[in-house]
Amino acid sequence: MIKVGKKAPDFTAPAYHKGKFISVKLSEYLGKWVLLCFYPGDFTFV
């Protein structure tokens, strides 16, 4: 189970970087500071 203050599980997610779409894997940032944000309603007409 995912809990606050614990390590996040490794995952791959799509990202937009320097004008193109890429895949980003969390484990590529091991040892670096990472901020994870989740916006469930972004880009919707709710």
CHARMM-style PDB file with segment names, atoms N, HN, CA, C and O in Angstrom:
ATOM      1  N   MET     1       0.828  -1.170   0.000  1.00  0.00      PROA
ATOM      2  CA  MET     1       0.000   0.000   0.000  1.00  0.00      PROA
ATOM      3  C   MET     1       0.883   1.248   0.000  1.00  0.00      PROA
ATOM      4  O   MET     1       1.915   1.284   0.670  1.00  0.00      PROA
ATOM      5  N   ILE     2       0.477   2.257  -0.746  1.00  0.00      PROA
ATOM      6  HN  ILE     2      -0.361   2.227  -1.290  1.00  0.00      PROA
ATOM      7  CA  ILE     2       1.208   3.516  -0.797  1.00  0.00      PROA
ATOM      8  C   ILE     2       0.828   4.351   0.421  1.00  0.00      PROA
ATOM      9  O   ILE     2      -0.353   4.523   0.723  1.00  0.00      PROA
ATOM     10  N   LYS     3       1.853   4.875   1.127  1.00  0.00      PROA
ATOM     11  HN  LYS     3       2.813   4.735   0.881  1.00  0.00      PROA
ATOM     12  CA  LYS     3       1.609   5.672   2.319  1.00  0.00      PROA
ATOM     13  C   LYS     3       2.471   6.927   2.297  1.00  0.00      PROA
ATOM     14  O   LYS     3       3.555   6.937   1.714  1.00  0.00      PROA
ATOM     15  N   VAL     4       1.983   7.977   2.934  1.00  0.00      PROA
ATOM     16  HN  VAL     4       1.102   7.969   3.408  1.00  0.00      PROA
ATOM     17  CA  VAL     4       2.729   9.224   3.056  1.00  0.00      PROA
ATOM     18  C   VAL     4       4.016   8.961   3.819  1.00  0.00      PROA
ATOM     19  O   VAL     4       4.009   8.292   4.852  1.00  0.00      PROA
ATOM     20  N   GLY     5       5.122   9.491   3.305  1.00  0.00      PROA
ATOM     21  HN  GLY     5       5.128  10.034   2.465  1.00  0.00      PROA
ATOM     22  CA  GLY     5       6.408   9.338   3.965  1.00  0.00      PROA
ATOM     23  C   GLY     5       7.174   8.089   3.567  1.00  0.00      PROA
ATOM     24  O   GLY     5       8.321   7.916   3.978  1.00  0.00      PROA
ATOM     25  N   LYS     6       6.568   7.221   2.780  1.00  0.00      PROA
ATOM     26  HN  LYS     6       5.636   7.362   2.446  1.00  0.00      PROA
ATOM     27  CA  LYS     6       7.232   5.995   2.319  1.00  0.00      PROA
ATOM     28  C   LYS     6       7.685   6.170   0.877  1.00  0.00      PROA
ATOM     29  O   LYS     6       7.218   7.075   0.186  1.00  0.00      PROA
ATOM     30  N   LYS     7       8.586   5.316   0.420  1.00  0.00      PROA
ATOM     31  HN  LYS     7       8.965   4.580   0.982  1.00  0.00      PROA
ATOM     32  CA  LYS     7       9.074   5.379  -0.958  1.00  0.00      PROA
ATOM     33  C   LYS     7       7.953   5.045  -1.935  1.00  0.00      PROA
ATOM     34  O   LYS     7       7.147   4.149  -1.688  1.00  0.00      PROA
ATOM     35  N   ALA     8       7.911   5.768  -3.035  1.00  0.00      PROA
ATOM     36  HN  ALA     8       8.566   6.496  -3.236  1.00  0.00      PROA
ATOM     37  CA  ALA     8       6.922   5.510  -4.080  1.00  0.00      PROA
ATOM     38  C   ALA     8       7.369   4.297  -4.903  1.00  0.00      PROA
ATOM     39  O   ALA     8       8.567   4.107  -5.115  1.00  0.00      PROA
ATOM     40  N   PRO     9       6.429   3.483  -5.364  1.00  0.00      PROA
ATOM     41  CA  PRO     9       6.796   2.352  -6.215  1.00  0.00      PROA
ATOM     42  C   PRO     9       7.278   2.853  -7.580  1.00  0.00      PROA
ATOM     43  O   PRO     9       6.850   3.913  -8.037  1.00  0.00      PROA
ATOM     44  N   ASP    10       8.145   2.114  -8.216  1.00  0.00      PROA
ATOM     45  HN  ASP    10       8.493   1.253  -7.845  1.00  0.00      PROA
ATOM     46  CA  ASP    10       8.644   2.503  -9.531  1.00  0.00      PROA
ATOM     47  C   ASP    10       7.503   2.464 -10.548  1.00  0.00      PROA
ATOM     48  O   ASP    10       6.667   1.561 -10.513  1.00  0.00      PROA
ATOM     49  N   PHE    11       7.472   3.441 -11.448  1.00  0.00      PROA
ATOM     50  HN  PHE    11       8.151   4.174 -11.475  1.00  0.00      PROA
ATOM     51  CA  PHE    11       6.454   3.487 -12.489  1.00  0.00      PROA
ATOM     52  C   PHE    11       6.990   4.243 -13.690  1.00  0.00      PROA
ATOM     53  O   PHE    11       7.987   4.957 -13.593  1.00  0.00      PROA
ATOM     54  N   THR    12       6.322   4.081 -14.820  1.00  0.00      PROA
ATOM     55  HN  THR    12       5.512   3.501 -14.899  1.00  0.00      PROA
ATOM     56  CA  THR    12       6.623   4.815 -16.042  1.00  0.00      PROA
ATOM     57  C   THR    12       5.407   5.641 -16.394  1.00  0.00      PROA
ATOM     58  O   THR    12       4.279   5.156 -16.303  1.00  0.00      PROA
ATOM     59  N   ALA    13       5.622   6.897 -16.798  1.00  0.00      PROA
ATOM     60  HN  ALA    13       6.538   7.291 -16.871  1.00  0.00      PROA
ATOM     61  CA  ALA    13       4.509   7.792 -17.121  1.00  0.00      PROA
ATOM     62  C   ALA    13       4.872   8.644 -18.340  1.00  0.00      PROA
ATOM     63  O   ALA    13       6.044   8.947 -18.566  1.00  0.00      PROA
ATOM     64  N   PRO    14       3.862   9.026 -19.121  1.00  0.00      PROA
ATOM     65  CA  PRO    14       4.128   9.929 -20.245  1.00  0.00      PROA
ATOM     66  C   PRO    14       4.409  11.339 -19.725  1.00  0.00      PROA
ATOM     67  O   PRO    14       3.860  11.750 -18.702  1.00  0.00      PROA
ATOM     68  N   ALA    15       5.265  12.075 -20.431  1.00  0.00      PROA
ATOM     69  HN  ALA    15       5.711  11.741 -21.262  1.00  0.00      PROA
ATOM     70  CA  ALA    15       5.600  13.441 -20.048  1.00  0.00      PROA
ATOM     71  C   ALA    15       5.819  14.276 -21.302  1.00  0.00      PROA
ATOM     72  O   ALA    15       6.102  13.739 -22.373  1.00  0.00      PROA
ATOM     73  N   TYR    16       5.689  15.575 -21.163  1.00  0.00      PROA
ATOM     74  HN  TYR    16       5.460  16.011 -20.293  1.00  0.00      PROA
ATOM     75  CA  TYR    16       5.940  16.512 -22.258  1.00  0.00      PROA
ATOM     76  C   TYR    16       7.171  17.318 -21.891  1.00  0.00      PROA
ATOM     77  O   TYR    16       7.172  18.035 -20.890  1.00  0.00      PROA
ATOM     78  N   HSD    17       8.233  17.204 -22.704  1.00  0.00      PROA
ATOM     79  HN  HSD    17       8.233  16.622 -23.517  1.00  0.00      PROA
ATOM     80  CA  HSD    17       9.508  17.850 -22.383  1.00  0.00      PROA
ATOM     81  C   HSD    17      10.142  18.393 -23.650  1.00  0.00      PROA
ATOM     82  O   HSD    17      10.350  17.663 -24.619  1.00  0.00      PROA
ATOM     83  N   LYS    18      10.447  19.684 -23.632  1.00  0.00      PROA
ATOM     84  HN  LYS    18      10.278  20.277 -22.845  1.00  0.00      PROA
ATOM     85  CA  LYS    18      11.116  20.361 -24.759  1.00  0.00      PROA
ATOM     86  C   LYS    18      10.415  20.120 -26.090  1.00  0.00      PROA
ATOM     87  O   LYS    18      11.059  19.842 -27.101  1.00  0.00      PROA
ATOM     88  N   GLY    19       9.093  20.228 -26.080  1.00  0.00      PROA
ATOM     89  HN  GLY    19       8.569  20.454 -25.259  1.00  0.00      PROA
ATOM     90  CA  GLY    19       8.331  20.164 -27.320  1.00  0.00      PROA
ATOM     91  C   GLY    19       7.950  18.795 -27.822  1.00  0.00      PROA
ATOM     92  O   GLY    19       7.393  18.681 -28.914  1.00  0.00      PROA
ATOM     93  N   LYS    20       8.231  17.741 -27.058  1.00  0.00      PROA
ATOM     94  HN  LYS    20       8.683  17.834 -26.171  1.00  0.00      PROA
ATOM     95  CA  LYS    20       7.814  16.412 -27.501  1.00  0.00      PROA
ATOM     96  C   LYS    20       7.424  15.533 -26.317  1.00  0.00      PROA
ATOM     97  O   LYS    20       7.803  15.794 -25.175  1.00  0.00      PROA
ATOM     98  N   PHE    21       6.660  14.489 -26.617  1.00  0.00      PROA
ATOM     99  HN  PHE    21       6.353  14.277 -27.545  1.00  0.00      PROA
ATOM    100  CA  PHE    21       6.225  13.554 -25.592  1.00  0.00      PROA
ATOM    101  C   PHE    21       7.282  12.478 -25.388  1.00  0.00      PROA
ATOM    102  O   PHE    21       7.822  11.937 -26.352  1.00  0.00      PROA
ATOM    103  N   ILE    22       7.573  12.172 -24.130  1.00  0.00      PROA
ATOM    104  HN  ILE    22       7.134  12.612 -23.347  1.00  0.00      PROA
ATOM    105  CA  ILE    22       8.554  11.151 -23.769  1.00  0.00      PROA
ATOM    106  C   ILE    22       7.985  10.281 -22.652  1.00  0.00      PROA
ATOM    107  O   ILE    22       6.956  10.616 -22.065  1.00  0.00      PROA
ATOM    108  N   SER    23       8.647   9.172 -22.360  1.00  0.00      PROA
ATOM    109  HN  SER    23       9.483   8.900 -22.836  1.00  0.00      PROA
ATOM    110  CA  SER    23       8.301   8.337 -21.210  1.00  0.00      PROA
ATOM    111  C   SER    23       9.321   8.591 -20.118  1.00  0.00      PROA
ATOM    112  O   SER    23      10.524   8.642 -20.373  1.00  0.00      PROA
ATOM    113  N   VAL    24       8.831   8.749 -18.906  1.00  0.00      PROA
ATOM    114  HN  VAL    24       7.854   8.708 -18.698  1.00  0.00      PROA
ATOM    115  CA  VAL    24       9.690   9.009 -17.756  1.00  0.00      PROA
ATOM    116  C   VAL    24       9.512   7.871 -16.761  1.00  0.00      PROA
ATOM    117  O   VAL    24       8.388   7.482 -16.444  1.00  0.00      PROA
ATOM    118  N   LYS    25      10.628   7.339 -16.271  1.00  0.00      PROA
ATOM    119  HN  LYS    25      11.542   7.655 -16.528  1.00  0.00      PROA
ATOM    120  CA  LYS    25      10.584   6.263 -15.287  1.00  0.00      PROA
ATOM    121  C   LYS    25      11.117   6.804 -13.961  1.00  0.00      PROA
ATOM    122  O   LYS    25      12.188   7.408 -13.922  1.00  0.00      PROA
ATOM    123  N   LEU    26      10.377   6.590 -12.884  1.00  0.00      PROA
ATOM    124  HN  LEU    26       9.507   6.100 -12.916  1.00  0.00      PROA
ATOM    125  CA  LEU    26      10.762   7.125 -11.586  1.00  0.00      PROA
ATOM    126  C   LEU    26      12.157   6.657 -11.165  1.00  0.00      PROA
ATOM    127  O   LEU    26      12.909   7.435 -10.578  1.00  0.00      PROA
ATOM    128  N   SER    27      12.511   5.433 -11.445  1.00  0.00      PROA
ATOM    129  HN  SER    27      11.901   4.801 -11.922  1.00  0.00      PROA
ATOM    130  CA  SER    27      13.816   4.906 -11.019  1.00  0.00      PROA
ATOM    131  C   SER    27      14.986   5.632 -11.686  1.00  0.00      PROA
ATOM    132  O   SER    27      16.118   5.523 -11.213  1.00  0.00      PROA
ATOM    133  N   GLU    28      14.741   6.371 -12.773  1.00  0.00      PROA
ATOM    134  HN  GLU    28      13.822   6.460 -13.157  1.00  0.00      PROA
ATOM    135  CA  GLU    28      15.807   7.156 -13.416  1.00  0.00      PROA
ATOM    136  C   GLU    28      16.258   8.316 -12.528  1.00  0.00      PROA
ATOM    137  O   GLU    28      17.334   8.877 -12.737  1.00  0.00      PROA
ATOM    138  N   TYR    29      15.440   8.675 -11.543  1.00  0.00      PROA
ATOM    139  HN  TYR    29      14.566   8.219 -11.373  1.00  0.00      PROA
ATOM    140  CA  TYR    29      15.733   9.795 -10.665  1.00  0.00      PROA
ATOM    141  C   TYR    29      16.157   9.345  -9.272  1.00  0.00      PROA
ATOM    142  O   TYR    29      16.112  10.134  -8.328  1.00  0.00      PROA
ATOM    143  N   LEU    30      16.565   8.099  -9.135  1.00  0.00      PROA
ATOM    144  HN  LEU    30      16.602   7.459  -9.902  1.00  0.00      PROA
ATOM    145  CA  LEU    30      17.000   7.568  -7.844  1.00  0.00      PROA
ATOM    146  C   LEU    30      18.155   8.397  -7.302  1.00  0.00      PROA
ATOM    147  O   LEU    30      19.139   8.632  -8.005  1.00  0.00      PROA
ATOM    148  N   GLY    31      18.038   8.840  -6.057  1.00  0.00      PROA
ATOM    149  HN  GLY    31      17.239   8.649  -5.487  1.00  0.00      PROA
ATOM    150  CA  GLY    31      19.072   9.651  -5.421  1.00  0.00      PROA
ATOM    151  C   GLY    31      18.895  11.142  -5.630  1.00  0.00      PROA
ATOM    152  O   GLY    31      19.687  11.935  -5.120  1.00  0.00      PROA
ATOM    153  N   LYS    32      17.854  11.545  -6.383  1.00  0.00      PROA
ATOM    154  HN  LYS    32      17.211  10.901  -6.798  1.00  0.00      PROA
ATOM    155  CA  LYS    32      17.584  12.960  -6.623  1.00  0.00      PROA
ATOM    156  C   LYS    32      16.256  13.332  -5.975  1.00  0.00      PROA
ATOM    157  O   LYS    32      15.419  12.468  -5.712  1.00  0.00      PROA
ATOM    158  N   TRP    33      16.071  14.619  -5.721  1.00  0.00      PROA
ATOM    159  HN  TRP    33      16.750  15.320  -5.935  1.00  0.00      PROA
ATOM    160  CA  TRP    33      14.795  15.096  -5.199  1.00  0.00      PROA
ATOM    161  C   TRP    33      13.771  15.070  -6.317  1.00  0.00      PROA
ATOM    162  O   TRP    33      14.051  15.515  -7.430  1.00  0.00      PROA
ATOM    163  N   VAL    34      12.579  14.550  -6.026  1.00  0.00      PROA
ATOM    164  HN  VAL    34      12.352  14.189  -5.122  1.00  0.00      PROA
ATOM    165  CA  VAL    34      11.499  14.453  -7.013  1.00  0.00      PROA
ATOM    166  C   VAL    34      10.198  14.909  -6.356  1.00  0.00      PROA
ATOM    167  O   VAL    34       9.908  14.547  -5.216  1.00  0.00      PROA
ATOM    168  N   LEU    35       9.433  15.693  -7.075  1.00  0.00      PROA
ATOM    169  HN  LEU    35       9.669  15.987  -8.001  1.00  0.00      PROA
ATOM    170  CA  LEU    35       8.121  16.127  -6.600  1.00  0.00      PROA
ATOM    171  C   LEU    35       7.068  15.492  -7.496  1.00  0.00      PROA
ATOM    172  O   LEU    35       7.065  15.716  -8.706  1.00  0.00      PROA
ATOM    173  N   LEU    36       6.174  14.698  -6.909  1.00  0.00      PROA
ATOM    174  HN  LEU    36       6.177  14.515  -5.925  1.00  0.00      PROA
ATOM    175  CA  LEU    36       5.104  14.045  -7.660  1.00  0.00      PROA
ATOM    176  C   LEU    36       3.810  14.805  -7.422  1.00  0.00      PROA
ATOM    177  O   LEU    36       3.422  15.037  -6.277  1.00  0.00      PROA
ATOM    178  N   CYS    37       3.141  15.193  -8.505  1.00  0.00      PROA
ATOM    179  HN  CYS    37       3.456  15.005  -9.435  1.00  0.00      PROA
ATOM    180  CA  CYS    37       1.875  15.920  -8.415  1.00  0.00      PROA
ATOM    181  C   CYS    37       0.805  15.138  -9.157  1.00  0.00      PROA
ATOM    182  O   CYS    37       1.070  14.534 -10.197  1.00  0.00      PROA
ATOM    183  N   PHE    38      -0.401  15.155  -8.617  1.00  0.00      PROA
ATOM    184  HN  PHE    38      -0.616  15.646  -7.773  1.00  0.00      PROA
ATOM    185  CA  PHE    38      -1.519  14.454  -9.231  1.00  0.00      PROA
ATOM    186  C   PHE    38      -2.693  15.413  -9.340  1.00  0.00      PROA
ATOM    187  O   PHE    38      -3.148  15.956  -8.333  1.00  0.00      PROA
ATOM    188  N   TYR    39      -3.181  15.624 -10.540  1.00  0.00      PROA
ATOM    189  HN  TYR    39      -2.811  15.183 -11.358  1.00  0.00      PROA
ATOM    190  CA  TYR    39      -4.313  16.504 -10.798  1.00  0.00      PROA
ATOM    191  C   TYR    39      -5.403  15.703 -11.492  1.00  0.00      PROA
ATOM    192  O   TYR    39      -5.401  15.624 -12.720  1.00  0.00      PROA
ATOM    193  N   PRO    40      -6.330  15.111 -10.761  1.00  0.00      PROA
ATOM    194  CA  PRO    40      -7.340  14.240 -11.376  1.00  0.00      PROA
ATOM    195  C   PRO    40      -8.294  14.960 -12.317  1.00  0.00      PROA
ATOM    196  O   PRO    40      -8.878  14.313 -13.186  1.00  0.00      PROA
ATOM    197  N   GLY    41      -8.479  16.279 -12.182  1.00  0.00      PROA
ATOM    198  HN  GLY    41      -8.004  16.804 -11.477  1.00  0.00      PROA
ATOM    199  CA  GLY    41      -9.436  16.978 -13.030  1.00  0.00      PROA
ATOM    200  C   GLY    41      -8.798  17.895 -14.064  1.00  0.00      PROA
ATOM    201  O   GLY    41      -9.508  18.654 -14.723  1.00  0.00      PROA
ATOM    202  N   ASP    42      -7.486  17.849 -14.224  1.00  0.00      PROA
ATOM    203  HN  ASP    42      -6.908  17.232 -13.689  1.00  0.00      PROA
ATOM    204  CA  ASP    42      -6.818  18.725 -15.178  1.00  0.00      PROA
ATOM    205  C   ASP    42      -7.311  18.475 -16.591  1.00  0.00      PROA
ATOM    206  O   ASP    42      -7.517  17.334 -17.003  1.00  0.00      PROA
ATOM    207  N   PHE    43      -7.493  19.547 -17.315  1.00  0.00      PROA
ATOM    208  HN  PHE    43      -7.326  20.474 -16.980  1.00  0.00      PROA
ATOM    209  CA  PHE    43      -7.887  19.525 -18.730  1.00  0.00      PROA
ATOM    210  C   PHE    43      -9.240  18.858 -18.957  1.00  0.00      PROA
ATOM    211  O   PHE    43      -9.466  18.263 -20.011  1.00  0.00      PROA
ATOM    212  N   THR    44     -10.126  18.948 -17.995  1.00  0.00      PROA
ATOM    213  HN  THR    44      -9.942  19.430 -17.139  1.00  0.00      PROA
ATOM    214  CA  THR    44     -11.484  18.444 -18.172  1.00  0.00      PROA
ATOM    215  C   THR    44     -12.450  19.613 -18.004  1.00  0.00      PROA
ATOM    216  O   THR    44     -12.089  20.654 -17.454  1.00  0.00      PROA
ATOM    217  N   PHE    45     -13.660  19.436 -18.474  1.00  0.00      PROA
ATOM    218  HN  PHE    45     -13.953  18.591 -18.921  1.00  0.00      PROA
ATOM    219  CA  PHE    45     -14.651  20.500 -18.400  1.00  0.00      PROA
ATOM    220  C   PHE    45     -15.593  20.297 -17.220  1.00  0.00      PROA
ATOM    221  O   PHE    45     -16.804  20.473 -17.350  1.00  0.00      PROA
ATOM    222  N   VAL    46     -15.039  19.927 -16.074  1.00  0.00      PROA
ATOM    223  HN  VAL    46     -14.055  19.783 -15.969  1.00  0.00      PROA
ATOM    224  CA  VAL    46     -15.842  19.699 -14.875  1.00  0.00      PROA
ATOM    225  C   VAL    46     -16.068  21.007 -14.157  1.00  0.00      PROA
ATOM    226  OT1 VAL    46     -16.724  21.035 -13.116  1.00  0.00      PROA
TER     227      VAL     46
END
